[in-house]
Amino acid sequence: MSALVTLVRREFWEHRYLWMWPFVIAGFLILVSAIGSGYSGGVGVHIEVNGEEHRFLDALTPQKRVALFGVLIGGLLVPQIIGMLLTVSVYVIDCLYAERKDRSILFWKSLPVSDAKTVAAKFLTAVGAVPLLVYAVSVVTSLICYGLLTMRFASTAYAGATRWDTLTWLSTQGILLIDVAVAALWYAPLVAALMAASAWVRRNPYLWITLAPLVVMFVERRTFGTNHFAQFLEYRLTGFFAALGPVLTRHATPQAATLSEGLDATRLLASPDLWLGAVAAAGFLWLATWLRRYNDDT
């Protein structure tokens, strides 16, 4: 276990953008919360809905104010998710190819570390360590940003829209943490497949991984007149987000339950597709390990 932890730490040492980008995005969100456009002390723009800002806030029921609070807290995670998807995609496409390209694989293979542990560490970095880091940074960022927004709007007519709710914050963060684990399981086969491709390609991994699915879709369409592969990719890429219900429900009753219904992705745990994907991920990881062992260009 200690060797695996060390290998994961090594991935962060070698690929510094994995841990730098979450802090860059967090800094940007904090800066926008501190000095962004808004109504603060009579300076800036007003929050208007159809030209009637005060009526909009007055019409908010306590339950809708709680839901609005949850949306704002959850929304602070969205930029982090976008940044994580981009950085993790770059990482898994390049992680096994780059070590063959710069011949560093010769050094790492001289160490008493198996190919299986190396591949497992890279996989755990992509689906575990990076998402948990992003989640932790987002938790701290949400506290700082909300504190700044509360101070900015404290003396305005919009103070009620930024009212803090500890129960809702804890409930939202708990749900988001569970969603991180479910998302890791859902996207595990895609990550493992990209790692296997990274261990296989001889050059231009980004070109191969981009063009290969397009070629398969084109051939299927021209040969059989179907789009099954494209539909499968779309389902695997967007299925997790499709499992999330609406954050605001028409007949919301309990405060925490409203947010739970909107952000809870645990319904995927009952889906056979998630567990079949986990089996496929194990197969792709075995293939990536085998390719790393025998496809090292030596």
Secondary structure, 3 states (H helix, E strand, C coil): CHHHHHHHHHHHHHCCHHHHHHHHHHHHHHHHHHHCCCCECCECCCCCCCCCHHHHHHCCCHHHHHHHHHHHHHHCCHHHHHHHHHHHHHHHHHHHHHHHHCCHHHHHHCCCCCHHHHHHHHHHHHHHHHHHHHHHHHHHHHHHHHHHHHHHHCCCCCHHHHCCCHHHHHHHHHHHHHHHHHHHHHHHHHHHHHHHHHHHCCCCHHHHHHHHHHHHHHHHHHHHCCCHHHHHHHHHHHHHHHCCCCCCCCCCCCHHHHHHHHHCCHHHHHCHHHHHHHHHHHHHHHHHHHHHHHCCCC
